[in-house]
Amino acid sequence: MNIFDLDKALVDRYAAFARSFSTIKAPDITEQVNAIYDLGKFWPDPLITINPHFEQGSSMDQLADDGVVDPALRQIFAFGQKRAPVTLHRHQERAVAKARNQESFVVTTGTGSGKSLCFFVPIVDAIVRARRAGEPRRTRAIIIYPMNALANSQLGEIKKYIDDSDIDENLRPTVARYTGQENDAERREIAERKPDILLTNFMMLELLMTRQDGLDQAVIGNAQGLEFLVLDELHTYRGRQGADVAMLVRRVKERLSADKKLICIGTSATMSSSPDDHERAVAVSDVATKLFGVPIPASCVIDESLKRATSTAVKIETMGEQLRAIVQQPIAENLTDQQLEAHPLACWIETQIGLQEGEKLRRRPPITLKAAAEVLAAQTTLPLAHGRVPVRGVASVGSEADRT
């Protein structure tokens, strides 16, 4: 699928729909209206960005060998028919280490960075270890999502990992969703089964804490001795809603985890816009501490660690005529990952559109295709049209390249 073609098709269909409500018969008015539409005010150019590569952490095999996680996790967090253990990103491994040290933390990595594994891995590890120790079954983790759609999606993701694994049934973690979408039979099953992990939203958790319904009381009673409390999309809890959630978290801790340390985990991709790493961590730390009611220092704010996907040997600053020549050539449609890695234009797109190089690699803010083409045209001293076409071409090929 070519994302640029998809964008154009969607915009064209929406434009036709938006303009179908009235027919302007006056030619002069029609001309003016068409001119306004042509300016792009109603549907401006889409912003483009690049999903970056992350620094690699340890594999689940390595973590199991080192005793960081239970050996069963190499079978649970695996993929493919051969069940190859996953290799974590560096920020995911840091999150696992924080949880093993009984520290609360916040993950502020960007979209597509696998934030869910930052809490699912340590939660599942704690559950499996408890099963091996013969501890009675109970709900050990409550994960709060701001929208039911997120809870539904994450339920499918974690169940896929667990259900596809070949671990002993006695060690297999159980997970359930309790968001208000369930019928009486499902609620009764959840109350009786005592799932290890409960996915919910803050309104339903509020009801679970206050309603006198016997089933609800049983569900929340199963979480006595709670070990993990997760707030996904932390940035959504602002103002009055943020205050409500902060009060709810304190009541949950007092009722379910008064005699033990509760590990509080937050995730968000958009908590602070400060360009300074320390200032951003301090800002996130302040918000998380207020929401959870426990100290979460800046050292427990986990940011992403990025690396280049293209060759670091290719320096855009020294390419000069080579880049200019590449821009004027047609882009091959069947470039492989290996070819893209050293392709001058792919390197240019990653470093000029995707990543900002410095002491630490950072994501660049999204820009329009036109703005990207203007930068390329300026650097190569070529007309604007020479910039737009190759940027679009390499970006399209890169999204469809062989991932083996």
N, C-alpha and C positions, 0 to 999 in steps of 0.2 A: 504494500500500500504506500503510495506517494503522499506524504502528509500535506504537501503544498496543493496537490490536486484535490485532496479531500477537503482542505480548507476552502478552496474556491467553490467546490460543489455545494458545501454547506451554506456559504455566504450567498451564493446565487439563488439557492432555494429559499433562504430566509428573505432575501430582497424581493423575490417574486411574491412571497406570501405577504410581506409588509405593504407592498404597493398594490395588492389586489383588492383593497377595501374601497378604493375610489378611482374613478376615471375622469381625468381632467380633459375637457374638450377644448379649452382655449389654448391655441398654439403658443402664445407668448408665455403663459403661466407654465405650460408643460416644459418649455425650453428652460425656464428658470429653475423649476423643480429638478429636472434632469441634471442641470449644472451643479446644483447643490449636492445631489447624490454622487456625482462624479468626483467631488472634492474628497470623498471618503470620510465624511464626518459621522455618518451613521454606522458604518462598519469599517473602522480603520484597519490598517495592516496588522496581521497577527505578530505577536512578539515571538522571537525564536531564542532558544537557549540550548545547551547541550547537557545531557545527563552525564556527569563526569565519572571517571574511574576512582575507586577508593583504595587507599593503602591496604594491603592484605595483612590479615592477622593470622592466627593459628587455625589449623583445621580441627574439626571435632575429634579426629583421631589423636592429634597431638594433645589436645586438652584432656582427653580421657586418659592417655598414657601418663600425663603429668599429674593426674588426680584432681584436676580443676573441676571436671564434670564427671558424673557417673558414666561408666562404660556403655550403658544402654543408650545414651544420647547419640552415640555414633550411628546407631540404627534408626533412631527417631528423626534426627535432623540430617537427612540424607535425601538424595534425589536419583531419578532414573531407575531403570529396571534392575541395575546392579547395586542400587542403594549406595552410591558413593557418598561418604560423609561430606557435608558442606564445609567450605573454608570461610571463616568469618572475616568481615572487614575489621580493620583495626579498632574502629569505634565500638563495634559490637563486642569484641574481645574485652575492651576496657569496661564495658557495662557489666559483663559477666564477672569480671574481677571485683568491681564495686559491690555487686550483690553478694558475692562470696565473703566479702569483708563486712557484711551486714551494714553497708552504707546506702543511704538513700541518694538518688541521683536524678538528673534530667538530661535527656538526649536531645540535642538541638540540630541534628544533621538534616540535610535537605531532602526534598522529595525523591523517592526512589532509592533511599539509602538503607532500607531494611531496618527501620526503627523497631518494628514489632519483634524481631528476633532479640533485640536488646533486653526485652523483658520476658519473652516466652522461653528463651534458653535457660536463664537462671530459675524461673518458676518451675519449669518441667524438671530441672535438675533436683530442686528441693523436694518435689513430689516423689520422684523415683527413689531418692535416698531415704525418704520417710517410709516408703513402702518396704524397702529392703530391711529397715530397722523394725518393721512390724507395727508401726504406729497405726492407730485407728483412722479410718477414712473420715475426712472432713474437707470443707472448702478452705483451701489455703491461700487462694488469690482471688481478688475481685478486680476486674478491669472495667473501667468506666469510659464509655465512648460518648461523644457529643451527639452522634446521630445513630439511629438504628441500622442504617445502611452500612456503616463502618463495622458495627458489631456483627452483622450478618456476613460481611466479607471476611472478617478476621476469624469467625467461627469456622468457615470453610477452609481457610488456610491452615490453621493449627490442627484441625481434624484430619486434613490430608496428610500432614506429617505423621501424626500418631497412627492413623488407620493403616497407612502403607508400611508401617514398620513391623518387624517380626519379633518384637520383644515379648517376653512372658506376660500372659494376661494379668498376673498379679502385680506387675510393675507398670502396666499401661495407664497413663494419666487419663482422666475423664474431664470433659469440658461441656458446659451447657450455656445457653443463652436465656436470659430472663429479662426481657425488655418491655413486656406488655403485649407482645405478639402471640404469646403462648395460650393455648386453651387449657381447660381445667385438667384434662388428662396429662398434658405435658407438664403443667405446674406440679401435679401430684408426683409424677415420676422424678422430677428434679428434687423435690423435697425428700423423697425416699432414697434416691440414689446417692445423694451427697457428693456432687461433682467436685473435683479438685479445683477447677477453675470456673469462675462464674463471670460471664460477659453481660454487662448491663449498661444503663444510662443513669445519670444522676437523679432524674425524677423518679425512676423505678426504685433506685436504692433508697431514696427518701421514703417512698411508700413502704418498702420492706422494713424500714426502721420504725415506722409509726403505725401501720395498719394492724388491726386486731384479728385479721383473717388467719385461721390456723395454719394454712399452707404457707403463707408468707412468713409467719413466725418460725415455722420449721426451716424454711430456706435460709433465713438469716441466722437462725440458731446453729445451723450446720457450719457457719463460718466462725464460730467461737474459737479464739486462738489464731485469728487471721495473721498471715505472715507477709503478704504482699498486697499493696493497694496501688493501682496504676491509674493515672489520669492521662488518657490519650488526647492529643491536640490541645495541649495546655493553654495555648493562646486564646482559645474560645471562651475561657472563663474570666470574663472581665466585668467591672462595675458591680451592679447588684447581683447578677448571676454568679460572679466570682465570689462575692461575699457569702452567698447561699451555699455554694459548693465548699468553701473553706469551713463553714460551720458544720456542714454534713460530714466532712472528713474528720473533724474533731470528735463528733459524736460516734462515728464508726470506730475510731481508735479507742475511745473510752469504753465502748460497749464490747468490742470484739477483740481488742488487743491491749487491754489495760495492764496486763502482767508480763508482757514481753515486747521486745522491740519490733515495730512494724517497719518494713522496708517500703518506703514511698518512692514511686517512679513516675516521672513525667516525660512526655515526648512532645516536641513541637518543632516545626521547621521555620517558624517566623516569630520568634520571641523578642528579638532585638535587632535593630538595623544599624547599630554602631559599627563603624569600620575597625574599631580597636578590639582585639580579642579579649583583653582583660575587662574592659568596660562592658562588653557584651555579656561576658560570663557573670560579672557582678550584678548586672541588671536582671538576668535570668535567675540568678541565685536569690535575689530579693523577692521576686514574684513567687518563686517556688516555695520559699520559706514561709511566706504569708499564706499560701494556699494549703500547704500540708501541715503547718503548725509545728514543724521540726526544722532544725538548722540544716540547710543544704548549702554548704559553702561553694565558692566559685570553683574550687578544685573538683567538685562533684558535678560540674556542668560539662558534659561530653560533646565536643564538636567533631565535625568530620575531618578526616585527614585524606587529602586528595593526591592523586598522582596523574601524570600525563599518560594518555593511551597511545599517543603518537610518539615518534622517536625524539628523545631529548637532544640528539645530535643535530637535528635540523633547527637552525636558528633563523627566525624570520628576518631579524635585523641585518643579516649578512647575505640574504638571498638575492636581492636586487633584481637583475635582469632575468634570473631563473624564474622567479615568481611572476614577473611580467610576461614571460614566454608561456608559462603554464596557464595563465589566465586566458590567453588568446587561443588555446587549443581546446578542442572538444573533450568532454569528460567521458571516459569509458564507463559503460553501465554495469560492468561485471567485475569491479574491483573487489578483491578479497581483503580481509582484515590485515593480512601481511602487507599487501600493497598499499593500503590506506595508511598504515603505520608510518611509512616514510614518504608519503605523498606530500609535496610542499603545500598544496592548497588545503589538505586535511589538517596539516600542522598549523597553518595560518588560522583556520576556522577554530581549532581547539584553543589556541593561545590568544586569539583576538576577539572571539565571540564567547567561548566557553569558560576559559580560565584566565585569571589575572595572576601573573607570576610575580613573585616577591620573596620575602623571607619564608612565607608560607603560601601555598597555592590556595586561591579562593575562587568561588564562582563569580563570574561577571554578571551584572544585572542583565536581564533579557532586553534585546533590542529588536527593531523591525528589520525585515530583509532589506528594505531600502537603505536604512542607516548602516547596515553591515556592508552593503555594496558601495556606499559612499566612502567608507573607510578603506576598503580594498582599492577602489578607484583612485583615491588620493595617494595611497602608498605605491601604486604602480604607474601613476600619471596616465591612466587610461580613461576613456569615457565611462560614464556611469553604467551603461548597458553591459560593458565588459565585466563589471563587478557583480551585478545581480545574477547573471546566468551561471557562472561557475560556483558561486556560493550556494545557490539553490541546488545545482547539480551534485556537488560533493556531499552536501547535507542529506540529500535524498539517497544517494548511493550508500552513505555511511549508515543510514537507518535500516537499510536492507541487506547489508553485507553479511557474508558468511560468519556465523558466530562459533564455529567449531574450533 
